[in-house]
Amino acid sequence: MSAALELVNLAAGSAKTNVVGNIASVGYGLAAIGPGVGVGIIFGNGTQALARQPEAAGLIRTNQIMGFAFCEALALIGIVMGFVYK
């Protein structure tokens, strides 16, 4: 009898609160892809730049750290949005 009741509740849409939580988790997972790719590009190109011009190491490293911080800020914004739009 309880299985039939669960199906009726599911059809009526009473399980929407569980779906919202799962969608927020999936949304953060998708939001983390962009910063992950960005960090890879930043450090990959930074390594190439250091190999080509070792005398500009200070400037390149500073730009790498700033780019990394901006990408990670996007990831943190992505995790907060799941809580804000609950």
PyMOL Python script that loads the backbone (N, CA, C, O; Angstrom):
from pymol import cmd

cmd.read_pdbstr("""\
ATOM      1  N   MET A   1       0.820  -1.191   0.000  1.00  0.00           N
ATOM      2  CA  MET A   1       0.000   0.000   0.000  1.00  0.00           C
ATOM      3  C   MET A   1       0.866   1.257   0.000  1.00  0.00           C
ATOM      4  O   MET A   1       0.508   2.251  -0.633  1.00  0.00           O
ATOM      5  N   SER A   2       2.006   1.227   0.705  1.00  0.00           N
ATOM      6  CA  SER A   2       2.842   2.417   0.770  1.00  0.00           C
ATOM      7  C   SER A   2       3.499   2.711  -0.577  1.00  0.00           C
ATOM      8  O   SER A   2       3.737   3.876  -0.895  1.00  0.00           O
ATOM      9  N   ALA A   3       3.797   1.684  -1.377  1.00  0.00           N
ATOM     10  CA  ALA A   3       4.372   1.919  -2.696  1.00  0.00           C
ATOM     11  C   ALA A   3       3.376   2.632  -3.592  1.00  0.00           C
ATOM     12  O   ALA A   3       3.752   3.515  -4.364  1.00  0.00           O
ATOM     13  N   ALA A   4       2.100   2.254  -3.495  1.00  0.00           N
ATOM     14  CA  ALA A   4       1.076   2.924  -4.287  1.00  0.00           C
ATOM     15  C   ALA A   4       0.914   4.372  -3.831  1.00  0.00           C
ATOM     16  O   ALA A   4       0.702   5.264  -4.652  1.00  0.00           O
ATOM     17  N   LEU A   5       1.012   4.606  -2.523  1.00  0.00           N
ATOM     18  CA  LEU A   5       0.902   5.959  -1.989  1.00  0.00           C
ATOM     19  C   LEU A   5       2.074   6.820  -2.454  1.00  0.00           C
ATOM     20  O   LEU A   5       1.893   7.998  -2.759  1.00  0.00           O
ATOM     21  N   GLU A   6       3.266   6.246  -2.511  1.00  0.00           N
ATOM     22  CA  GLU A   6       4.427   6.983  -2.998  1.00  0.00           C
ATOM     23  C   GLU A   6       4.269   7.356  -4.464  1.00  0.00           C
ATOM     24  O   GLU A   6       4.648   8.454  -4.872  1.00  0.00           O
ATOM     25  N   LEU A   7       3.705   6.439  -5.265  1.00  0.00           N
ATOM     26  CA  LEU A   7       3.482   6.741  -6.674  1.00  0.00           C
ATOM     27  C   LEU A   7       2.460   7.861  -6.847  1.00  0.00           C
ATOM     28  O   LEU A   7       2.611   8.716  -7.720  1.00  0.00           O
ATOM     29  N   VAL A   8       1.425   7.855  -6.016  1.00  0.00           N
ATOM     30  CA  VAL A   8       0.421   8.921  -6.085  1.00  0.00           C
ATOM     31  C   VAL A   8       1.047  10.248  -5.692  1.00  0.00           C
ATOM     32  O   VAL A   8       0.798  11.263  -6.341  1.00  0.00           O
ATOM     33  N   ASN A   9       1.857  10.257  -4.637  1.00  0.00           N
ATOM     34  CA  ASN A   9       2.516  11.492  -4.215  1.00  0.00           C
ATOM     35  C   ASN A   9       3.490  11.988  -5.271  1.00  0.00           C
ATOM     36  O   ASN A   9       3.607  13.191  -5.504  1.00  0.00           O
ATOM     37  N   LEU A  10       4.194  11.050  -5.911  1.00  0.00           N
ATOM     38  CA  LEU A  10       5.132  11.422  -6.956  1.00  0.00           C
ATOM     39  C   LEU A  10       4.396  12.018  -8.147  1.00  0.00           C
ATOM     40  O   LEU A  10       4.841  13.011  -8.722  1.00  0.00           O
ATOM     41  N   ALA A  11       3.273  11.417  -8.517  1.00  0.00           N
ATOM     42  CA  ALA A  11       2.489  11.929  -9.634  1.00  0.00           C
ATOM     43  C   ALA A  11       1.883  13.290  -9.302  1.00  0.00           C
ATOM     44  O   ALA A  11       1.721  14.136 -10.182  1.00  0.00           O
ATOM     45  N   ALA A  12       1.550  13.495  -8.035  1.00  0.00           N
ATOM     46  CA  ALA A  12       0.957  14.772  -7.632  1.00  0.00           C
ATOM     47  C   ALA A  12       1.991  15.883  -7.537  1.00  0.00           C
ATOM     48  O   ALA A  12       1.631  17.058  -7.464  1.00  0.00           O
ATOM     49  N   GLY A  13       3.258  15.532  -7.537  1.00  0.00           N
ATOM     50  CA  GLY A  13       4.303  16.545  -7.503  1.00  0.00           C
ATOM     51  C   GLY A  13       4.723  16.940  -6.101  1.00  0.00           C
ATOM     52  O   GLY A  13       5.241  18.040  -5.910  1.00  0.00           O
ATOM     53  N   SER A  14       4.520  16.091  -5.127  1.00  0.00           N
ATOM     54  CA  SER A  14       4.894  16.450  -3.763  1.00  0.00           C
ATOM     55  C   SER A  14       6.377  16.243  -3.495  1.00  0.00           C
ATOM     56  O   SER A  14       6.863  16.619  -2.428  1.00  0.00           O
ATOM     57  N   ALA A  15       7.101  15.659  -4.431  1.00  0.00           N
ATOM     58  CA  ALA A  15       8.528  15.400  -4.230  1.00  0.00           C
ATOM     59  C   ALA A  15       9.391  16.500  -4.836  1.00  0.00           C
ATOM     60  O   ALA A  15      10.568  16.270  -5.110  1.00  0.00           O
ATOM     61  N   LYS A  16       8.843  17.670  -5.048  1.00  0.00           N
ATOM     62  CA  LYS A  16       9.597  18.743  -5.700  1.00  0.00           C
ATOM     63  C   LYS A  16      10.749  19.255  -4.850  1.00  0.00           C
ATOM     64  O   LYS A  16      11.757  19.695  -5.404  1.00  0.00           O
ATOM     65  N   THR A  17      10.643  19.216  -3.542  1.00  0.00           N
ATOM     66  CA  THR A  17      11.726  19.727  -2.715  1.00  0.00           C
ATOM     67  C   THR A  17      12.975  18.869  -2.855  1.00  0.00           C
ATOM     68  O   THR A  17      14.082  19.404  -2.805  1.00  0.00           O
ATOM     69  N   ASN A  18      12.842  17.589  -3.023  1.00  0.00           N
ATOM     70  CA  ASN A  18      14.005  16.725  -3.211  1.00  0.00           C
ATOM     71  C   ASN A  18      14.671  16.989  -4.554  1.00  0.00           C
ATOM     72  O   ASN A  18      15.897  16.948  -4.657  1.00  0.00           O
ATOM     73  N   VAL A  19      13.889  17.255  -5.563  1.00  0.00           N
ATOM     74  CA  VAL A  19      14.436  17.513  -6.886  1.00  0.00           C
ATOM     75  C   VAL A  19      15.212  18.820  -6.898  1.00  0.00           C
ATOM     76  O   VAL A  19      16.241  18.904  -7.569  1.00  0.00           O
ATOM     77  N   VAL A  20      14.763  19.827  -6.191  1.00  0.00           N
ATOM     78  CA  VAL A  20      15.444  21.118  -6.158  1.00  0.00           C
ATOM     79  C   VAL A  20      16.836  20.959  -5.570  1.00  0.00           C
ATOM     80  O   VAL A  20      17.794  21.531  -6.091  1.00  0.00           O
ATOM     81  N   GLY A  21      16.965  20.199  -4.505  1.00  0.00           N
ATOM     82  CA  GLY A  21      18.277  19.982  -3.903  1.00  0.00           C
ATOM     83  C   GLY A  21      19.221  19.260  -4.844  1.00  0.00           C
ATOM     84  O   GLY A  21      20.405  19.592  -4.908  1.00  0.00           O
ATOM     85  N   ASN A  22      18.720  18.286  -5.571  1.00  0.00           N
ATOM     86  CA  ASN A  22      19.561  17.554  -6.499  1.00  0.00           C
ATOM     87  C   ASN A  22      19.961  18.411  -7.692  1.00  0.00           C
ATOM     88  O   ASN A  22      21.081  18.300  -8.191  1.00  0.00           O
ATOM     89  N   ILE A  23      19.071  19.247  -8.141  1.00  0.00           N
ATOM     90  CA  ILE A  23      19.398  20.112  -9.267  1.00  0.00           C
ATOM     91  C   ILE A  23      20.454  21.138  -8.863  1.00  0.00           C
ATOM     92  O   ILE A  23      21.306  21.493  -9.677  1.00  0.00           O
ATOM     93  N   ALA A  24      20.413  21.620  -7.624  1.00  0.00           N
ATOM     94  CA  ALA A  24      21.443  22.551  -7.162  1.00  0.00           C
ATOM     95  C   ALA A  24      22.813  21.865  -7.158  1.00  0.00           C
ATOM     96  O   ALA A  24      23.819  22.492  -7.491  1.00  0.00           O
ATOM     97  N   SER A  25      22.855  20.603  -6.790  1.00  0.00           N
ATOM     98  CA  SER A  25      24.123  19.870  -6.796  1.00  0.00           C
ATOM     99  C   SER A  25      24.641  19.687  -8.216  1.00  0.00           C
ATOM    100  O   SER A  25      25.833  19.849  -8.477  1.00  0.00           O
ATOM    101  N   VAL A  26      23.753  19.355  -9.115  1.00  0.00           N
ATOM    102  CA  VAL A  26      24.152  19.198 -10.512  1.00  0.00           C
ATOM    103  C   VAL A  26      24.583  20.548 -11.085  1.00  0.00           C
ATOM    104  O   VAL A  26      25.533  20.628 -11.865  1.00  0.00           O
ATOM    105  N   GLY A  27      23.876  21.604 -10.690  1.00  0.00           N
ATOM    106  CA  GLY A  27      24.237  22.940 -11.165  1.00  0.00           C
ATOM    107  C   GLY A  27      25.628  23.345 -10.725  1.00  0.00           C
ATOM    108  O   GLY A  27      26.374  23.945 -11.500  1.00  0.00           O
ATOM    109  N   TYR A  28      25.991  23.024  -9.483  1.00  0.00           N
ATOM    110  CA  TYR A  28      27.343  23.359  -9.043  1.00  0.00           C
ATOM    111  C   TYR A  28      28.375  22.525  -9.786  1.00  0.00           C
ATOM    112  O   TYR A  28      29.447  23.019 -10.133  1.00  0.00           O
ATOM    113  N   GLY A  29      28.053  21.274 -10.028  1.00  0.00           N
ATOM    114  CA  GLY A  29      28.978  20.439 -10.792  1.00  0.00           C
ATOM    115  C   GLY A  29      29.251  21.014 -12.169  1.00  0.00           C
ATOM    116  O   GLY A  29      30.389  21.020 -12.639  1.00  0.00           O
ATOM    117  N   LEU A  30      28.204  21.494 -12.807  1.00  0.00           N
ATOM    118  CA  LEU A  30      28.378  22.118 -14.120  1.00  0.00           C
ATOM    119  C   LEU A  30      29.091  23.465 -14.002  1.00  0.00           C
ATOM    120  O   LEU A  30      29.872  23.837 -14.878  1.00  0.00           O
ATOM    121  N   ALA A  31      28.823  24.190 -12.922  1.00  0.00           N
ATOM    122  CA  ALA A  31      29.476  25.487 -12.733  1.00  0.00           C
ATOM    123  C   ALA A  31      30.964  25.329 -12.431  1.00  0.00           C
ATOM    124  O   ALA A  31      31.737  26.257 -12.669  1.00  0.00           O
ATOM    125  N   ALA A  32      31.375  24.190 -11.921  1.00  0.00           N
ATOM    126  CA  ALA A  32      32.785  23.968 -11.595  1.00  0.00           C
ATOM    127  C   ALA A  32      33.611  23.594 -12.818  1.00  0.00           C
ATOM    128  O   ALA A  32      34.840  23.621 -12.765  1.00  0.00           O
ATOM    129  N   ILE A  33      32.957  23.247 -13.912  1.00  0.00           N
ATOM    130  CA  ILE A  33      33.691  22.870 -15.121  1.00  0.00           C
ATOM    131  C   ILE A  33      34.444  24.074 -15.686  1.00  0.00           C
ATOM    132  O   ILE A  33      35.614  23.959 -16.050  1.00  0.00           O
ATOM    133  N   GLY A  34      33.781  25.219 -15.760  1.00  0.00           N
ATOM    134  CA  GLY A  34      34.408  26.414 -16.334  1.00  0.00           C
ATOM    135  C   GLY A  34      35.659  26.851 -15.605  1.00  0.00           C
ATOM    136  O   GLY A  34      36.699  27.028 -16.240  1.00  0.00           O
ATOM    137  N   PRO A  35      35.599  27.034 -14.272  1.00  0.00           N
ATOM    138  CA  PRO A  35      36.819  27.408 -13.567  1.00  0.00           C
ATOM    139  C   PRO A  35      37.912  26.339 -13.639  1.00  0.00           C
ATOM    140  O   PRO A  35      39.101  26.660 -13.650  1.00  0.00           O
ATOM    141  N   GLY A  36      37.509  25.081 -13.686  1.00  0.00           N
ATOM    142  CA  GLY A  36      38.514  24.019 -13.804  1.00  0.00           C
ATOM    143  C   GLY A  36      39.267  24.106 -15.121  1.00  0.00           C
ATOM    144  O   GLY A  36      40.489  23.962 -15.156  1.00  0.00           O
ATOM    145  N   VAL A  37      38.543  24.340 -16.189  1.00  0.00           N
ATOM    146  CA  VAL A  37      39.177  24.503 -17.503  1.00  0.00           C
ATOM    147  C   VAL A  37      40.017  25.775 -17.519  1.00  0.00           C
ATOM    148  O   VAL A  37      41.118  25.797 -18.069  1.00  0.00           O
ATOM    149  N   GLY A  38      39.484  26.838 -16.906  1.00  0.00           N
ATOM    150  CA  GLY A  38      40.218  28.104 -16.869  1.00  0.00           C
ATOM    151  C   GLY A  38      41.541  27.998 -16.148  1.00  0.00           C
ATOM    152  O   GLY A  38      42.548  28.539 -16.605  1.00  0.00           O
ATOM    153  N   VAL A  39      41.548  27.302 -15.020  1.00  0.00           N
ATOM    154  CA  VAL A  39      42.792  27.134 -14.259  1.00  0.00           C
ATOM    155  C   VAL A  39      43.796  26.321 -15.071  1.00  0.00           C
ATOM    156  O   VAL A  39      44.989  26.626 -15.066  1.00  0.00           O
ATOM    157  N   GLY A  40      43.326  25.302 -15.761  1.00  0.00           N
ATOM    158  CA  GLY A  40      44.225  24.508 -16.607  1.00  0.00           C
ATOM    159  C   GLY A  40      44.839  25.337 -17.721  1.00  0.00           C
ATOM    160  O   GLY A  40      46.028  25.208 -18.010  1.00  0.00           O
ATOM    161  N   ILE A  41      44.047  26.174 -18.337  1.00  0.00           N
ATOM    162  CA  ILE A  41      44.557  27.023 -19.413  1.00  0.00           C
ATOM    163  C   ILE A  41      45.542  28.046 -18.868  1.00  0.00           C
ATOM    164  O   ILE A  41      46.576  28.306 -19.484  1.00  0.00           O
ATOM    165  N   ILE A  42      45.225  28.627 -17.715  1.00  0.00           N
ATOM    166  CA  ILE A  42      46.107  29.640 -17.124  1.00  0.00           C
ATOM    167  C   ILE A  42      47.488  29.064 -16.838  1.00  0.00           C
ATOM    168  O   ILE A  42      48.500  29.638 -17.242  1.00  0.00           O
ATOM    169  N   PHE A  43      47.529  27.934 -16.144  1.00  0.00           N
ATOM    170  CA  PHE A  43      48.831  27.389 -15.760  1.00  0.00           C
ATOM    171  C   PHE A  43      49.545  26.715 -16.933  1.00  0.00           C
ATOM    172  O   PHE A  43      50.775  26.684 -16.971  1.00  0.00           O
ATOM    173  N   GLY A  44      48.794  26.181 -17.877  1.00  0.00           N
ATOM    174  CA  GLY A  44      49.428  25.618 -19.068  1.00  0.00           C
ATOM    175  C   GLY A  44      50.118  26.690 -19.896  1.00  0.00           C
ATOM    176  O   GLY A  44      51.272  26.537 -20.296  1.00  0.00           O
ATOM    177  N   ASN A  45      49.402  27.769 -20.147  1.00  0.00           N
ATOM    178  CA  ASN A  45      50.000  28.863 -20.928  1.00  0.00           C
ATOM    179  C   ASN A  45      51.073  29.598 -20.135  1.00  0.00           C
ATOM    180  O   ASN A  45      52.034  30.104 -20.715  1.00  0.00           O
ATOM    181  N   GLY A  46      50.919  29.661 -18.817  1.00  0.00           N
ATOM    182  CA  GLY A  46      51.960  30.278 -17.992  1.00  0.00           C
ATOM    183  C   GLY A  46      53.255  29.497 -18.041  1.00  0.00           C
ATOM    184  O   GLY A  46      54.339  30.079 -18.072  1.00  0.00           O
ATOM    185  N   THR A  47      53.146  28.186 -18.047  1.00  0.00           N
ATOM    186  CA  THR A  47      54.343  27.342 -18.147  1.00  0.00           C
ATOM    187  C   THR A  47      55.027  27.535 -19.493  1.00  0.00           C
ATOM    188  O   THR A  47      56.255  27.600 -19.566  1.00  0.00           O
ATOM    189  N   GLN A  48      54.235  27.626 -20.557  1.00  0.00           N
ATOM    190  CA  GLN A  48      54.819  27.882 -21.876  1.00  0.00           C
ATOM    191  C   GLN A  48      55.490  29.249 -21.921  1.00  0.00           C
ATOM    192  O   GLN A  48      56.570  29.394 -22.494  1.00  0.00           O
ATOM    193  N   ALA A  49      54.856  30.251 -21.321  1.00  0.00           N
ATOM    194  CA  ALA A  49      55.437  31.595 -21.325  1.00  0.00           C
ATOM    195  C   ALA A  49      56.740  31.634 -20.538  1.00  0.00           C
ATOM    196  O   ALA A  49      57.694  32.300 -20.940  1.00  0.00           O
ATOM    197  N   LEU A  50      56.780  30.915 -19.410  1.00  0.00           N
ATOM    198  CA  LEU A  50      58.031  30.869 -18.633  1.00  0.00           C
ATOM    199  C   LEU A  50      59.136  30.159 -19.397  1.00  0.00           C
ATOM    200  O   LEU A  50      60.305  30.525 -19.279  1.00  0.00           O
ATOM    201  N   ALA A  51      58.780  29.151 -20.178  1.00  0.00           N
ATOM    202  CA  ALA A  51      59.794  28.448 -20.972  1.00  0.00           C
ATOM    203  C   ALA A  51      60.324  29.329 -22.096  1.00  0.00           C
ATOM    204  O   ALA A  51      61.492  29.230 -22.469  1.00  0.00           O
ATOM    205  N   ARG A  52      59.474  30.184 -22.630  1.00  0.00           N
ATOM    206  CA  ARG A  52      59.902  31.035 -23.738  1.00  0.00           C
ATOM    207  C   ARG A  52      60.649  32.285 -23.277  1.00  0.00           C
ATOM    208  O   ARG A  52      61.597  32.723 -23.928  1.00  0.00           O
ATOM    209  N   GLN A  53      60.219  32.856 -22.151  1.00  0.00           N
ATOM    210  CA  GLN A  53      60.859  34.068 -21.639  1.00  0.00           C
ATOM    211  C   GLN A  53      61.105  33.944 -20.146  1.00  0.00           C
ATOM    212  O   GLN A  53      60.314  34.449 -19.350  1.00  0.00           O
ATOM    213  N   PRO A  54      62.167  33.294 -19.754  1.00  0.00           N
ATOM    214  CA  PRO A  54      62.432  33.125 -18.323  1.00  0.00           C
ATOM    215  C   PRO A  54      62.708  34.441 -17.596  1.00  0.00           C
ATOM    216  O   PRO A  54      62.533  34.518 -16.380  1.00  0.00           O
ATOM    217  N   GLU A  55      63.130  35.463 -18.313  1.00  0.00           N
ATOM    218  CA  GLU A  55      63.441  36.739 -17.656  1.00  0.00           C
ATOM    219  C   GLU A  55      62.176  37.471 -17.212  1.00  0.00           C
ATOM    220  O   GLU A  55      62.264  38.387 -16.395  1.00  0.00           O
ATOM    221  N   ALA A  56      61.010  37.098 -17.723  1.00  0.00           N
ATOM    222  CA  ALA A  56      59.747  37.735 -17.336  1.00  0.00           C
ATOM    223  C   ALA A  56      58.987  36.888 -16.316  1.00  0.00           C
ATOM    224  O   ALA A  56      57.760  36.953 -16.237  1.00  0.00           O
ATOM    225  N   ALA A  57      59.717  36.101 -15.544  1.00  0.00           N
ATOM    226  CA  ALA A  57      59.072  35.155 -14.619  1.00  0.00           C
ATOM    227  C   ALA A  57      58.210  35.853 -13.573  1.00  0.00           C
ATOM    228  O   ALA A  57      57.128  35.364 -13.250  1.00  0.00           O
ATOM    229  N   GLY A  58      58.660  36.974 -13.042  1.00  0.00           N
ATOM    230  CA  GLY A  58      57.899  37.677 -12.008  1.00  0.00           C
ATOM    231  C   GLY A  58      56.552  38.169 -12.513  1.00  0.00           C
ATOM    232  O   GLY A  58      55.535  37.993 -11.842  1.00  0.00           O
ATOM    233  N   LEU A  59      56.538  38.782 -13.687  1.00  0.00           N
ATOM    234  CA  LEU A  59      55.295  39.302 -14.267  1.00  0.00           C
ATOM    235  C   LEU A  59      54.350  38.161 -14.642  1.00  0.00           C
ATOM    236  O   LEU A  59      53.144  38.240 -14.404  1.00  0.00           O
ATOM    237  N   ILE A  60      54.901  37.113 -15.224  1.00  0.00           N
ATOM    238  CA  ILE A  60      54.069  35.975 -15.636  1.00  0.00           C
ATOM    239  C   ILE A  60      53.456  35.301 -14.411  1.00  0.00           C
ATOM    240  O   ILE A  60      52.270  34.971 -14.411  1.00  0.00           O
ATOM    241  N   ARG A  61      54.247  35.101 -13.385  1.00  0.00           N
ATOM    242  CA  ARG A  61      53.741  34.439 -12.184  1.00  0.00           C
ATOM    243  C   ARG A  61      52.658  35.283 -11.501  1.00  0.00           C
ATOM    244  O   ARG A  61      51.676  34.741 -10.995  1.00  0.00           O
ATOM    245  N   THR A  62      52.837  36.609 -11.486  1.00  0.00           N
ATOM    246  CA  THR A  62      51.822  37.491 -10.907  1.00  0.00           C
ATOM    247  C   THR A  62      50.511  37.384 -11.676  1.00  0.00           C
ATOM    248  O   THR A  62      49.441  37.298 -11.074  1.00  0.00           O
ATOM    249  N   ASN A  63      50.592  37.389 -12.990  1.00  0.00           N
ATOM    250  CA  ASN A  63      49.389  37.260 -13.809  1.00  0.00           C
ATOM    251  C   ASN A  63      48.737  35.890 -13.632  1.00  0.00           C
ATOM    252  O   ASN A  63      47.511  35.781 -13.661  1.00  0.00           O
ATOM    253  N   GLN A  64      49.537  34.856 -13.450  1.00  0.00           N
ATOM    254  CA  GLN A  64      48.985  33.520 -13.206  1.00  0.00           C
ATOM    255  C   GLN A  64      48.196  33.494 -11.905  1.00  0.00           C
ATOM    256  O   GLN A  64      47.087  32.962 -11.862  1.00  0.00           O
ATOM    257  N   ILE A  65      48.747  34.053 -10.870  1.00  0.00           N
ATOM    258  CA  ILE A  65      48.080  34.026  -9.561  1.00  0.00           C
ATOM    259  C   ILE A  65      46.791  34.840  -9.596  1.00  0.00           C
ATOM    260  O   ILE A  65      45.788  34.434  -9.009  1.00  0.00           O
ATOM    261  N   MET A  66      46.807  35.985 -10.277  1.00  0.00           N
ATOM    262  CA  MET A  66      45.582  36.783 -10.385  1.00  0.00           C
ATOM    263  C   MET A  66      44.515  36.047 -11.186  1.00  0.00           C
ATOM    264  O   MET A  66      43.345  36.051 -10.803  1.00  0.00           O
ATOM    265  N   GLY A  67      44.897  35.426 -12.277  1.00  0.00           N
ATOM    266  CA  GLY A  67      43.941  34.662 -13.079  1.00  0.00           C
ATOM    267  C   GLY A  67      43.377  33.481 -12.312  1.00  0.00           C
ATOM    268  O   GLY A  67      42.189  33.177 -12.418  1.00  0.00           O
ATOM    269  N   PHE A  68      44.230  32.812 -11.537  1.00  0.00           N
ATOM    270  CA  PHE A  68      43.774  31.698 -10.707  1.00  0.00           C
ATOM    271  C   PHE A  68      42.764  32.167  -9.675  1.00  0.00           C
ATOM    272  O   PHE A  68      41.756  31.498  -9.448  1.00  0.00           O
ATOM    273  N   ALA A  69      43.019  33.305  -9.049  1.00  0.00           N
ATOM    274  CA  ALA A  69      42.101  33.838  -8.036  1.00  0.00           C
ATOM    275  C   ALA A  69      40.750  34.190  -8.652  1.00  0.00           C
ATOM    276  O   ALA A  69      39.711  33.932  -8.045  1.00  0.00           O
ATOM    277  N   PHE A  70      40.753  34.770  -9.837  1.00  0.00           N
ATOM    278  CA  PHE A  70      39.482  35.107 -10.486  1.00  0.00           C
ATOM    279  C   PHE A  70      38.702  33.858 -10.865  1.00  0.00           C
ATOM    280  O   PHE A  70      37.480  33.824 -10.717  1.00  0.00           O
ATOM    281  N   CYS A  71      39.390  32.829 -11.352  1.00  0.00           N
ATOM    282  CA  CYS A  71      38.700  31.582 -11.706  1.00  0.00           C
ATOM    283  C   CYS A  71      38.115  30.906 -10.469  1.00  0.00           C
ATOM    284  O   CYS A  71      36.994  30.401 -10.513  1.00  0.00           O
ATOM    285  N   GLU A  72      38.849  30.893  -9.390  1.00  0.00           N
ATOM    286  CA  GLU A  72      38.336  30.275  -8.168  1.00  0.00           C
ATOM    287  C   GLU A  72      37.194  31.079  -7.576  1.00  0.00           C
ATOM    288  O   GLU A  72      36.305  30.511  -6.942  1.00  0.00           O
ATOM    289  N   ALA A  73      37.202  32.389  -7.772  1.00  0.00           N
ATOM    290  CA  ALA A  73      36.069  33.195  -7.311  1.00  0.00           C
ATOM    291  C   ALA A  73      34.802  32.800  -8.055  1.00  0.00           C
ATOM    292  O   ALA A  73      33.721  32.778  -7.466  1.00  0.00           O
ATOM    293  N   LEU A  74      34.921  32.489  -9.338  1.00  0.00           N
ATOM    294  CA  LEU A  74      33.755  32.027 -10.096  1.00  0.00           C
ATOM    295  C   LEU A  74      33.239  30.701  -9.549  1.00  0.00           C
ATOM    296  O   LEU A  74      32.029  30.479  -9.501  1.00  0.00           O
ATOM    297  N   ALA A  75      34.144  29.824  -9.138  1.00  0.00           N
ATOM    298  CA  ALA A  75      33.721  28.545  -8.567  1.00  0.00           C
ATOM    299  C   ALA A  75      33.004  28.764  -7.241  1.00  0.00           C
ATOM    300  O   ALA A  75      32.009  28.095  -6.960  1.00  0.00           O
ATOM    301  N   LEU A  76      33.488  29.682  -6.432  1.00  0.00           N
ATOM    302  CA  LEU A  76      32.829  29.963  -5.157  1.00  0.00           C
ATOM    303  C   LEU A  76      31.460  30.605  -5.364  1.00  0.00           C
ATOM    304  O   LEU A  76      30.523  30.326  -4.616  1.00  0.00           O
ATOM    305  N   ILE A  77      31.341  31.455  -6.366  1.00  0.00           N
ATOM    306  CA  ILE A  77      30.038  32.031  -6.680  1.00  0.00           C
ATOM    307  C   ILE A  77      29.080  30.933  -7.111  1.00  0.00           C
ATOM    308  O   ILE A  77      27.899  30.963  -6.765  1.00  0.00           O
ATOM    309  N   GLY A  78      29.580  29.972  -7.861  1.00  0.00           N
ATOM    310  CA  GLY A  78      28.739  28.848  -8.300  1.00  0.00           C
ATOM    311  C   GLY A  78      28.218  28.024  -7.149  1.00  0.00           C
ATOM    312  O   GLY A  78      27.070  27.580  -7.186  1.00  0.00           O
ATOM    313  N   ILE A  79      29.025  27.805  -6.127  1.00  0.00           N
ATOM    314  CA  ILE A  79      28.560  27.007  -4.989  1.00  0.00           C
ATOM    315  C   ILE A  79      27.568  27.794  -4.142  1.00  0.00           C
ATOM    316  O   ILE A  79      26.663  27.205  -3.550  1.00  0.00           O
ATOM    317  N   VAL A  80      27.720  29.107  -4.073  1.00  0.00           N
ATOM    318  CA  VAL A  80      26.807  29.926  -3.274  1.00  0.00           C
ATOM    319  C   VAL A  80      25.444  30.036  -3.964  1.00  0.00           C
ATOM    320  O   VAL A  80      24.421  30.120  -3.284  1.00  0.00           O
ATOM    321  N   MET A  81      25.411  30.039  -5.270  1.00  0.00           N
ATOM    322  CA  MET A  81      24.138  30.189  -5.986  1.00  0.00           C
ATOM    323  C   MET A  81      23.183  29.037  -5.683  1.00  0.00           C
ATOM    324  O   MET A  81      21.967  29.223  -5.707  1.00  0.00           O
ATOM    325  N   GLY A  82      23.711  27.865  -5.402  1.00  0.00           N
ATOM    326  CA  GLY A  82      22.845  26.749  -5.020  1.00  0.00           C
ATOM    327  C   GLY A  82      22.094  27.005  -3.726  1.00  0.00           C
ATOM    328  O   GLY A  82      20.978  26.518  -3.546  1.00  0.00           O
ATOM    329  N   PHE A  83      22.699  27.768  -2.822  1.00  0.00           N
ATOM    330  CA  PHE A  83      22.051  28.094  -1.559  1.00  0.00           C
ATOM    331  C   PHE A  83      21.146  29.323  -1.689  1.00  0.00           C
ATOM    332  O   PHE A  83      20.117  29.410  -1.019  1.00  0.00           O
ATOM    333  N   VAL A  84      21.526  30.266  -2.545  1.00  0.00           N
ATOM    334  CA  VAL A  84      20.758  31.498  -2.676  1.00  0.00           C
ATOM    335  C   VAL A  84      19.418  31.226  -3.355  1.00  0.00           C
ATOM    336  O   VAL A  84      18.378  31.696  -2.893  1.00  0.00           O
ATOM    337  N   TYR A  85      19.443  30.476  -4.440  1.00  0.00           N
ATOM    338  CA  TYR A  85      18.223  30.211  -5.208  1.00  0.00           C
ATOM    339  C   TYR A  85      17.631  28.864  -4.830  1.00  0.00           C
ATOM    340  O   TYR A  85      17.416  28.013  -5.693  1.00  0.00           O
ATOM    341  N   LYS A  86      17.375  28.675  -3.588  1.00  0.00           N
ATOM    342  CA  LYS A  86      16.854  27.407  -3.088  1.00  0.00           C
ATOM    343  C   LYS A  86      15.367  27.336  -3.211  1.00  0.00           C
ATOM    344  O   LYS A  86      14.764  26.331  -2.834  1.00  0.00           O
TER     345      LYS A  86
END
""", "prot")
cmd.dss("prot")
cmd.show_as("cartoon", "prot")
cmd.util.cbc("prot")
cmd.orient("prot")
